[in-house]
Structure formats: structure tokens, C-alpha cells
Amino acid sequence: MSLSPTHFDGESLITPELLAQHGPLAIEMGRTSDDPVTDILATLSIFEVLFQNRSDTAHVLTEMVVYINRERKRLGHGTWKAISPILRQHSICAILHQDPFTDWSFRKPRGYSGDAHLLDYIYLHPNVEKSVSGASALGQRLYAYSKDVSSSVAVRERRDLLAKLVDETAAQVGPETEILTLAAGHLREAEKSEAFRDGGIKRWVALDQDPFSVAVINQQFGGTAVEPLDGSVKGYLADAYELGQFDLVYAAGLYDYLPRAVAIKLTRKCLQSLKPGGTFLFANFAEDMIDDAFRETFMNWELLLRSEADMWDIINMSVDRNKVQADVYTGENGVVIYGKIQLRV
Ligand SMILES: C[S@@+](CC[C@H](N)C(=O)[O-])C[C@H]1O[C@@H](n2cnc3c(N)ncnc32)[C@H](O)[C@@H]1O
């Protein structure tokens, strides 16, 4: 059933700033203007009223996510990018940002998109429990949706698949296993790895450019096989850290920010860091994510989505396929794609 905007009161439309920027909006029920921005702002006002008046928040948000996605498709990405700053000034944002996950993403307290604390909202980690329980009732209902949207489910699965890959590597290689995680964030997959828990890993280098995240890793895993490294992809590419060779190198939540040329350069470098028979894995969000336009617009979180062909392109440009075994596959709901390259022994 589609939600009909029966509660629209024609008053809670836009902010004074928007009016100043965009001129007065002639919005009436059942009437559309010639200006797509005006129409979208009017529709956002309808959603705003629905959020305020209905308790089925997840239903309203689902409708809104689908609507935003459809409108971006209709107008094209370039136009959408241009109008996004206007949409972000709509008073509906005060509602959407009651969700602590959306709010953190939008505010970017660490100064960049997609930091490890943000991912903790997806992982339902105790680290964010206080912020979730302190949110308004509406904010908690919004979070109940956003934590279980398909991309969040796929990221939790990604963490579990990484832990499984670590365990499989340790089972094959034995106690000498050495692992390198690029853009490690809080290294939450270590909490899920049985091999790590059982002392089956010799060295696990966790590199990240965010000193706050490196400090979190240090606090949780200091004195174990994990070696937190405050470092950047740039430094890694420039051989700044003398890391040695690894049985497994992987990157999740990194390639989504890398343009093609850097992705290829980094893949080549990661392959050079492998011991014979070693494995490199990189993950990327897939195209056609249903919540992509919503995330980009109202969470201010842009990602570089890739197709399976894009993943193969990175692999083919990085290595002679005769020298490796390579595979590209998706997780269960298709939202995250994986590229896996294993060197022959
Ligand atoms: C989306 S989080 C992913 C964290 C973790 N891999 C996970 O899957 O939960 C992205 C991480 O990449 C790190 N990062 C981004 N660009 C980086 C760079 N150029 N060098 C090193 N780390 C980087 C950020 O600091 C952040 O911790």
C-alpha cells in the first residue's frame, strides 16, 4: 500500500533560508509545478508531516527512500548533485537527523565520510549503545530502519566474511599466519575471528589514517598479535612502513572512495605484499543500491559504486591473470561485491 499524504497541512513547508534562496513555493495538494526542485521540496514536506503524524516510521521512510532514488534516476546524477544542497536545508532534516546514525554521517565529526564510529552503528556495537538509547523515540524508530536497510545488512555480512577469511587463512597457513588490513577502522572483524581468539595468528597489521580509530584498536587489542598502524594508503604505496610480506591482505570500506587509477595502483601494491600462495581481497558497494540516493543526500555520504565488470577491470589491469586465481562475487543480498586474487604458489 502506498502512503497518501492525507495529513498535509500546507504550512510546514520550508525554512526561511530556502525561501530566500529559492523564492516562494506554490504548493498545493494534487498540483505539480514546472520546477522539479519545487516538487521535491513539496514532497519532502509531505513526508515530514507523515513522520510527525504516523507511528509506522519504517513504512514512511521506505517510501521516502524509494521516492528519492526514483527522483534522482529521473533527473540524472548531475542535476541531483546540484540540487542536493537545497534539499539538505529542508526542515525534514531535523527529523531524519534524530536517527543518531544518520546524524553522525551528516555531521562528520571526524571530518570525513564513512569513519569507523559510523560503522559501529551498522555493527550494532556496544560503542554506540548510549547514543542510540539517548535518541528521541522517533530517532530510535528511524534507526530501527536504517540499521537494517540492505546496505547495513551487507556490511555486517562483510565483517563476518572477513573474519571467516582470516580463519580460513589461519587454518591453511598455521601459526605463522601474517595478515595486513588496510583502512582497518576499528577492526571489528577481529572480534569475530576464532583463529585470532585462539592465538592462531602471528601478526595482524591494522593500518588506518585516523588516529582515533588506531587508538581504539590499540585499546582493545594492544598486547595481542594485532599491530595497529597509524598510516595512510599513500604511505603504504610509497613503501613508508617496511611491512614485509603477508598471507592475506584485504581492504573493506576503502575502494568505495578510490577512483579507478588509484584502485589499480593499490591492487598492484597489495599483490606485491603477498607471500607466494597469498590472497588479496577487496570489497566495494555494488551499483543499484536502493538507499544510495537517500544516503548521499541526507547522510551526506558519497560512495563510488562498482559493477562486477568494474571489479574485473581493476583485477585485469593489476595482474597477469595466468599468474593468479581470481574471482568476483557478491554477498548474499548483492549489495557488496568482492574481488579476490590468490597468487599461485
Ligand atoms: C568505512 S570505514 C571501514 C572500516 C573497516 N574496514 C570496516 O569495514 O569496518 C573506512 C576506513 O578507511 C580509513 N581510510 C580512508 N582513507 C584512508 C587512507 N587513504 N589511508 C588509510 N585509511 C583510510 C578511514 O579512516 C576509515 O577508518
The ligand as a Tripos MOL2 file, in Angstrom:
@<TRIPOS>MOLECULE
LIG
   27    29     1     0     0
SMALL
NO_CHARGES

@<TRIPOS>ATOM
      1 C1         34.1520    2.7120    6.0760 C.3       1 LIG1
      2 S1         35.4850    2.6010    7.2290 S.3       1 LIG1
      3 C2         35.8210    0.8720    7.1010 C.3       1 LIG1
      4 C3         36.4660    0.3340    8.3420 C.3       1 LIG1
      5 C4         36.6230   -1.1730    8.3530 C.3       1 LIG1
      6 N1         37.4550   -1.6370    7.2600 N.3       1 LIG1
      7 C5         35.2770   -1.8650    8.3300 C.2       1 LIG1
      8 O1         34.9590   -2.4990    7.3010 O.co2     1 LIG1
      9 O2         34.5560   -1.7640    9.3200 O.co2     1 LIG1
     10 C6         36.7480    3.3450    6.2700 C.3       1 LIG1
     11 C7         38.0890    3.4830    6.9720 C.3       1 LIG1
     12 O3         39.0550    3.8000    5.9660 O.3       1 LIG1
     13 C8         40.0050    4.6520    6.5250 C.3       1 LIG1
     14 N2         40.6660    5.3280    5.4140 N.ar      1 LIG1
     15 C9         40.0850    6.0950    4.4760 C.ar      1 LIG1
     16 N3         41.0030    6.5460    3.5980 N.ar      1 LIG1
     17 C10        42.1940    6.0570    4.0080 C.ar      1 LIG1
     18 C11        43.5180    6.1810    3.5280 C.ar      1 LIG1
     19 N4         43.7810    6.9010    2.4450 N.pl3     1 LIG1
     20 N5         44.5040    5.5430    4.1940 N.ar      1 LIG1
     21 C12        44.2240    4.7920    5.2970 C.ar      1 LIG1
     22 N6         42.9900    4.6500    5.8000 N.ar      1 LIG1
     23 C13        41.9830    5.2650    5.1590 C.ar      1 LIG1
     24 C14        39.1890    5.5740    7.4110 C.3       1 LIG1
     25 O4         39.9860    6.1900    8.3840 O.3       1 LIG1
     26 C15        38.1590    4.6050    7.9880 C.3       1 LIG1
     27 O5         38.5800    4.0790    9.2200 O.3       1 LIG1
@<TRIPOS>BOND
     1     1     2 1
     2     2     3 1
     3     2    10 1
     4     3     4 1
     5     4     5 1
     6     5     6 1
     7     5     7 1
     8     7     8 2
     9     7     9 1
    10    10    11 1
    11    11    12 1
    12    11    26 1
    13    12    13 1
    14    13    14 1
    15    13    24 1
    16    14    15 ar
    17    14    23 ar
    18    15    16 ar
    19    16    17 ar
    20    17    18 ar
    21    17    23 ar
    22    18    19 1
    23    18    20 ar
    24    20    21 ar
    25    21    22 ar
    26    22    23 ar
    27    24    25 1
    28    24    26 1
    29    26    27 1
@<TRIPOS>SUBSTRUCTURE
     1 LIG1         1 GROUP 0 **** ****
